[in-house]
Amino acid sequence: MVKFNLIGILALIVGIILLFSPAIGLTAIGILSGLILAGMGIWMVFNLLNEVKTNQSVAFVWGIFAMVSLVLGFSMIFQVITIDYLGVSYLLITGILIIIAGVLMLSTSPGSNIKKYLAIGFLLLGFLYLLITALNLSPLYIAIIIGLGLIIYGLIVLRIGR
């Protein structure tokens, strides 16, 4: 019960911060997106090492996506490239990479429920990035959308936790 209330309160606080100060949220989203991309790149490197023995062409594809994910991810983590600088093109590239990672996760782990839910979450996040890109909206809207989502999530968790 206390755990749910704490999670709900934290979600509400972060959601309100993202709504009232999307620029701070945009920096945090850039760093978190970089962490996601770097993590996906490291995961793709491990899959590359597993596929080298069996299928060279699949390993080559893993290698290309791993390299792009790692470079873009670490540049976002260390703020070499910011979302403000890249704008909508960053969202397009990141959305496509996140969708590819989601599809690859769904195809490589058919029996694992945790990986399946994580892959579905990646697919939804990737499509959200592509939607923002297609509508040619400012990246600040991602912070606002995530802020609204966190507020709704926090209210639901607080309501269920009581």
C-alpha positions in Angstrom: 0.0 0.0 0.0 2.8 2.5 0.9 4.8 1.4 -2.1 1.9 2.3 -4.5 1.3 5.6 -2.7 5.0 6.5 -3.0 5.1 5.6 -6.7 1.9 7.6 -7.3 3.2 10.7 -5.5 6.5 10.5 -7.4 4.7 10.1 -10.7 2.6 13.2 -9.9 5.6 15.3 -8.9 7.6 14.4 -12.0 4.5 14.9 -14.2 3.9 18.4 -12.8 7.6 19.3 -13.2 7.4 18.2 -16.8 4.3 20.2 -17.5 5.5 23.4 -15.9 9.1 23.2 -17.1 9.3 21.2 -20.2 12.8 22.4 -21.0 14.2 20.7 -17.9 12.1 17.7 -18.8 13.5 17.8 -22.4 17.0 17.6 -21.1 16.1 14.7 -18.9 14.3 13.0 -21.8 17.3 13.5 -23.9 19.5 11.8 -21.3 17.0 9.0 -20.8 16.6 8.5 -24.5 20.4 8.3 -24.7 20.4 5.6 -21.9 17.8 3.7 -23.8 19.7 3.9 -27.1 23.0 3.0 -25.4 21.4 0.1 -23.6 19.9 -1.2 -26.8 23.3 -0.8 -28.5 25.0 -2.9 -25.8 22.2 -5.5 -26.1 22.6 -5.5 -29.9 26.4 -6.1 -29.5 25.7 -9.2 -27.3 23.3 -10.4 -30.0 25.9 -9.7 -32.6 28.4 -11.9 -30.8 25.8 -14.7 -30.5 24.9 -14.5 -34.2 28.5 -14.3 -35.6 28.8 -18.1 -35.2 25.5 -19.0 -36.9 24.5 -16.3 -39.4 26.9 -13.7 -40.7 24.3 -11.6 -42.5 22.1 -11.2 -39.4 25.2 -10.4 -37.4 26.1 -7.6 -39.9 22.6 -6.1 -39.4 23.0 -6.3 -35.6 26.4 -4.6 -35.9 25.1 -1.7 -38.0 22.2 -1.0 -35.6 24.4 -1.5 -32.6 26.9 1.1 -33.9 24.3 3.7 -34.7 22.5 3.1 -31.3 25.7 3.4 -29.3 27.0 6.5 -31.1 23.7 8.3 -30.9 23.0 7.1 -27.3 26.3 8.1 -25.8 26.2 11.5 -27.6 22.8 12.1 -26.0 23.9 10.9 -22.5 27.0 13.2 -22.5 25.0 16.1 -24.2 27.3 16.2 -27.2 24.1 16.3 -29.3 21.0 17.7 -27.7 17.4 17.3 -28.7 17.1 21.1 -29.3 20.0 20.9 -31.8 18.8 17.9 -33.8 15.1 18.7 -33.4 12.7 16.5 -35.3 15.4 14.5 -37.1 16.5 13.2 -33.7 13.0 12.0 -33.0 12.7 10.3 -36.3 16.1 8.4 -35.9 15.4 7.5 -32.3 11.8 6.4 -33.0 13.0 4.1 -35.8 15.7 2.6 -33.7 13.4 2.1 -30.8 10.8 0.4 -33.0 13.5 -1.8 -34.6 14.7 -2.8 -31.1 11.1 -3.6 -30.1 10.6 -5.8 -33.2 13.9 -7.6 -32.6 13.1 -8.2 -29.0 9.7 -9.7 -30.0 11.3 -11.9 -32.5 14.2 -13.2 -30.4 12.3 -13.9 -27.1 8.9 -15.5 -27.9 8.6 -17.2 -24.5 9.6 -14.5 -22.1 6.7 -12.3 -20.8 9.0 -9.6 -19.4 10.8 -9.1 -22.7 7.5 -9.2 -24.5 6.1 -6.4 -22.4 9.3 -4.4 -22.6 9.2 -4.8 -26.4 5.6 -3.6 -26.5 6.6 -0.6 -24.4 9.5 0.1 -26.8 7.2 -0.1 -29.8 4.7 2.3 -28.2 7.5 4.8 -27.3 8.9 4.5 -30.8 5.5 5.2 -32.4 5.1 8.1 -30.0 8.4 9.6 -31.3 7.3 9.0 -34.9 3.9 10.6 -34.3 5.6 13.7 -32.9 7.8 13.7 -36.0 4.9 13.2 -38.4 3.0 16.1 -36.9 6.1 18.2 -37.0 5.8 19.3 -33.4 8.5 20.7 -31.2 10.3 18.1 -29.1 8.9 20.0 -26.0 5.6 18.3 -26.7 7.2 14.9 -25.7 7.9 16.3 -22.3 4.4 17.6 -22.0 2.8 14.3 -23.2 5.0 12.3 -20.8 4.1 14.8 -18.0 0.4 14.3 -18.6 0.9 10.5 -18.8 2.7 10.5 -15.5 0.0 12.6 -13.8 -2.7 10.3 -15.1 -0.6 7.3 -14.0 0.0 8.8 -10.6 -3.7 9.5 -10.0 -4.6 6.0 -11.0 -2.0 4.5 -8.7 -3.1 6.6 -5.8 -6.7 5.8 -6.4 -6.0 2.0 -6.6 -3.6 2.1 -3.7 -6.3 3.3 -1.2 
